[in-house]
Amino acid sequence: MDKSSANANAISAAENTIQRGVSQAGSSLHETIDKVTQPAHGTVDRAATMAHNTVDKLASGANSVAGKVSEQAHRFTDVPLQAVDYSKAYIKDHPLQAVGAALVLGMLIGRLTASRY
């Protein structure tokens, strides 16, 4: 074996040794990272679960409030309709009293809004 091939073999062996060392160091670092981050995964998972539960509770509460608001809105729209129905029934049952009340109310409004000039 000549000197140049001996040098090439030595360089190749050194390169192989360096590559193995880098590979082992990389594997060791990956294992260390996994060991360090494992507890964080559990914490992040718990935090995510808590966040999801909170959002679910908020959505449930919002739906409940929306239902109550909708119910109240229906009540407010039903009251005027009931008043109109009651008025129609009263006028039908007591037509003379209704006309008299309308005349008195009209005269009152006319006197209040009339100008005094």
C-alpha distance (Angstrom), angle and dihedral (degrees) to the residues before:
residue distance angle dihedral
M1 . . .
D2 3.73 . .
K3 3.73 127.6 .
S4 3.83 97.2 -101.7
S5 3.79 94.0 51.9
A6 3.82 90.0 47.5
N7 3.83 88.8 52.3
A8 3.83 90.7 47.7
N9 3.82 90.3 51.0
A10 3.78 91.4 48.5
I11 3.81 91.3 49.1
S12 3.80 91.1 47.6
A13 3.80 91.3 49.7
A14 3.79 90.7 49.0
E15 3.79 90.8 49.2
N16 3.82 90.3 50.7
T17 3.79 90.9 48.9
I18 3.82 91.2 49.7
Q19 3.81 91.8 48.1
R20 3.81 91.5 50.2
G21 3.80 90.5 48.1
V22 3.82 91.9 49.8
S23 3.80 91.0 46.7
Q24 3.81 92.1 49.6
A25 3.81 91.5 46.3
G26 3.82 90.1 50.3
S27 3.79 92.0 49.8
S28 3.79 91.1 47.7
L29 3.81 91.0 50.2
H30 3.81 91.6 49.0
E31 3.79 90.9 51.7
T32 3.80 91.3 48.2
I33 3.81 91.5 49.3
D34 3.81 90.5 50.0
K35 3.83 91.3 49.8
V36 3.80 92.3 48.6
T37 3.81 96.7 45.0
Q38 3.81 97.5 43.3
P39 3.83 94.5 84.1
A40 3.80 89.3 46.7
H41 3.81 90.5 56.0
G42 3.79 90.3 58.0
T43 3.79 91.8 47.8
V44 3.80 92.6 48.2
D45 3.80 90.8 47.7
R46 3.82 91.3 51.1
A47 3.81 91.4 47.4
A48 3.81 90.8 49.4
T49 3.80 91.3 49.5
M50 3.80 91.2 49.5
A51 3.81 90.7 48.4
H52 3.81 91.3 50.8
N53 3.81 91.1 48.7
T54 3.80 90.8 49.9
V55 3.80 91.7 50.5
D56 3.81 90.2 49.0
K57 3.82 91.1 51.4
L58 3.80 91.5 47.9
A59 3.80 91.6 49.1
S60 3.79 90.8 49.1
G61 3.80 91.3 50.0
A62 3.80 91.5 47.2
N63 3.81 90.6 51.3
S64 3.79 90.2 50.3
V65 3.81 92.3 50.1
A66 3.81 91.2 46.0
G67 3.80 89.7 52.7
K68 3.80 92.0 51.2
V69 3.80 92.3 47.2
S70 3.78 90.3 49.7
E71 3.80 90.5 50.1
Q72 3.81 91.5 50.9
A73 3.81 91.0 47.4
H74 3.81 89.8 54.3
R75 3.80 89.8 50.6
F76 3.81 91.7 51.8
T77 3.80 92.1 49.2
D78 3.80 92.4 45.9
V79 3.83 95.7 52.0
P80 3.83 96.1 66.3
L81 3.79 90.6 46.4
Q82 3.80 90.3 51.6
A83 3.82 90.2 49.0
V84 3.82 90.9 52.3
D85 3.80 91.0 48.4
Y86 3.81 90.9 49.0
S87 3.83 91.1 48.6
K88 3.80 92.0 50.1
A89 3.79 91.0 50.4
Y90 3.83 92.4 47.8
I91 3.82 92.5 49.0
K92 3.79 90.4 48.6
D93 3.83 92.2 49.4
H94 3.87 96.2 41.2
P95 3.82 109.2 25.7
L96 3.83 97.8 160.9
Q97 3.80 93.9 49.3
A98 3.82 89.7 48.4
V99 3.83 92.2 52.0
G100 3.83 90.9 47.0
A101 3.79 92.1 49.3
A102 3.81 90.4 48.7
L103 3.84 91.1 51.2
V104 3.80 92.8 49.1
L105 3.80 92.0 46.5
G106 3.81 91.3 47.7
M107 3.83 92.1 50.9
L108 3.82 91.1 48.3
I109 3.80 93.2 50.5
G110 3.81 90.6 45.4
R111 3.81 92.9 52.9
L112 3.80 92.8 46.1
T113 3.78 94.2 50.0
A114 3.82 98.2 38.1
S115 3.78 115.1 111.8
R116 3.81 117.2 -121.7
Y117 3.82 98.2 -144.3
